[in-house]
Amino acid sequence: MTAPIATGFDLVAPEYTQLWSGTPAGRFQRESVWRHAAALFPAGSRILDLGCGTGDDALMFTARGVCVTGIDASPEMVRIARNRGVDARAGAIEQLGQLEKPFDGVWSNFGALNCVERVTDLRTALARTVRPGGYLVVCLMSRICLWEICWYAMHGRLRKAARRWNGKATSSLAECVFYPTAREIRHAFAPEFHLESCRGIGVAVPPSYVTGLSSQAMNRLNALDNRIASIPIFRSIGDHHLMIFRRGAR
């Protein structure tokens, strides 16, 4: 695979756990994704982790007996993942067609696909990568995040409160971040992939940058999230949405 150009993700890679995975919000959101999607891949499965980061998801799957290959555009993220024992390699998601195939499924968590301008361009490569009947699990940042709107508006940062609304925004980590709607994602992967379920991630649980909440408050918000995140009116306003697709038989 062509070596990717270093981005802001390389700079935050050493602190990724502190900034995201190690926060209460990040932990609750990740555990929610695992709870609702990880069981799709039993021991012995082979999956491709697109945007594997420092390897948190890959390590979870490996502990369950799943064989994981990870790719990430950040060489520093890949270096850390490999040091943790993950079979990871540096490369852009758009290059996934160069990988060996097929896999039993493809997994892409917490916004990796938000760095791809046209996800519809991935459909053919994904269809060749996922065996018939296999799963495609994607968790993307939503276009409307109620927590983000309220948090930044309360702090007088109105432009940041509305940054996702037009579907595209600049970022200190990547040159550009895109916010497709769940409907756009569903159409982008059809007809090769059929949407089986969609739920919000981080509906009541806030994004990781929201501070000042007690452990008791976070636990209550997490319990509320588990009850309401699959309801259509709520799942569309979470920090992320988790979409599970099934590859067609042909």
N, C-alpha and C positions, 0 to 999 in steps of 0.2 A: 504494500500500500504506500502511496505517496506520503512522505512525512508532512504532518500538518504544521501550520504556522502557529507559534506560541501566542496565546491570548491571555486576557485577564484571569482566566481560570487557572493558569499556571501560577500566578501570584498568590491566589487564595488556597491553592491545593494543600499546603502544609497546615492551614488553619481550618480546613473544610469541616472537620469534626466539631471544632469549637463553634463555628459560625452556623452550622446547620444540623448535622446528624446528632451532635451531643446536646442540643437544646431540647427542652421539654416538647416544644411544638414540633420540631423536626422528628423527634423520636416517635411521638404519637402519630404524625402523618405517615411516617415510614411503616410503622407497625400496622396501620390501617390498610395500606397497600398490600403488605404481606398477608394479612388476615384474609383478604378478599380475593387474592389472585395467586399466591404462591403455591397453593395446593393443586393448581392446574398442571404442575410439572412434578410428577412423582420421581422417586429415586430411579436413576438410570436414564433419565431424560437428558437430552443435549439441547442447550439453549444458547442463544446469542444475546448478550447484554449490550444494547446500543447506548452509548454515553455512560459507561460503567463507573465513571468517577474514580474514587479511591477504593472501590470494591466492596462497599457495605452489602449490597444486594447479592453480589457474587459469592461472598463468604457465607451468607445465610443459606443460599442454595447448595453450596458445596457441602455444608454441614448436614444437609438433607440427602446427600448422595446424588445430586444433580451435577452434570458436567457442564461448566460454564466457560464460554469464550467471550471476552469483553473487548470492546473497542471504545476509544475516547479520543476526541480531537486535541486534548491537552496532554502533551508529553509528560508533564510533571504529575498529573493525576495518574497516568499509566505507570510511571515509575513507582509511585507510592503503592498502587494496587499490586504491582508485581512483587514489591517487597513484602507484601502481606500474603503472598502465595497465590494470587489470582493470575490466571492465564489471560493477560491483557496485552493489547497492542495499540499503538498510536495510529489513528486514521480518522478521517471524516466519515460521518454517517452516510453521506452520499456515495461513499466507496464500498458500501456493504456488499455490492454485487461481486467484488473481487474475492470474497471469502469462500472457503469450502462450504458445501451445502449437500443435503438439506439439514436443517435443525428441526427438533420437535417443537420449537417455539422461539419467538423473539420477544424480548423484554426491554422496555425503555422507560426509565423512571425519572420523575421529577424534572421535567422540562427539557430534556436533551433534544427532543424533536422541536421545541420552540426556537431552536437555533437554525432550523431548516426553513428556508423561505417558501419552498413549494413541496409540501409533503406528498402531494399527488405524484411527484416524480419518483418517489420511493416505491410506489405500489408494485411495479413489475419486478424489481429486485427483491422486495419482500416476499412476493408470491413464489419466486424461485428459491428463496431461502427457507421458507417454512413448509414443511411437508404437508400434503393434503390432510386435513383434519386437525392440524396443529393450531396453536394459539399465537396470537399477537396481542401483547399486553402493553398498553401505552398510558403513561400518566403525564399529562401536560398542564402547564399553567393556564388557568382560565382567562377569558377575556374580561369577565366581571368578577372581581373579588371584593365582597362587601367589607371584609375586615380591612383590606388595603385602602379602600375609599374612605372609610370612616377614620382610620388611624391617621392618614396623612392630612385629611381635611381638618381634623381636630388640631393638628400641629401647624396649620396654615400653609401646607405644601400642596396647594390645589393642583398644580400641574402634575405632580407625582401621583396624586390621588386618582387622576384620570389617565395615567400613562398607557394603560392597556386598551382603552376604549376603541381606538381606531384600528386595532389589530397589529400595530407595529410600534416599536419604541427603541431608542438607543439605550445602551447599557455600558457600565464600566467593565463588565466581564466579557462581553461579546460585541462585535461591531453593530449588530442589530438583533433584536428579539422579536419574534412573531407570535401572535396570539390568535390562532384559528379557533373558531367555535367548535363545539362538539359535532354539530351538524356538518360543518365543513370537513372535519376529520372523517366522519362516517362516509361521506360521499367520496373523499379522496382515496379511500381504500377499497371501495366497491368497484366491480362486483366480486373480486377475488376473495375479499374478506367480508364476513357478515358480523355485524355488531350484536353481541350476546348480552352485554350489560354495560351500564354507565352509572357512576356514582361520584359524588363530590368527595374530595379529600381536602380537609382543612376548611370545613364549612363553619363549624363552631370553634374549632381549634384555630388559633390565629397563625399567620406567617411567623417565621422565626425571629424577625426583627421587632416584633411587638414585645415590649418588656414591661415589667412591673406587676405581672400577674402572679398570685401566690400558687403554690403547688396544689392547694385545695381547689382553687378556681380552675386551674388547668385540668385537673382530674374531672371536674364537673363538666367542663366544656367538651372533653374527650368523650365522656359518657353520652352527652347530648348529640355529639357528632355521630356516634354509632347508631343513634335512633333516627336521625333525620336525613343523613347524607344521601340516601338513595331516593328520597322524595323529589320529583322533578323540579318543583319550585325552589328547592334548596340546593340541589346538586349543581345548579348552574351558577351559583354565586360563591363557590368555594375557592380556595387558593389554587387548587388543582382539580382536574377531573380524571378519573380512572376509567379507561375504556378497554373492554375485553372483546377481542374479535376472534372468530374461528375461520380458518382457511377452508375454502371450498374443497370438495372432493376431487375436482379436476383442475 
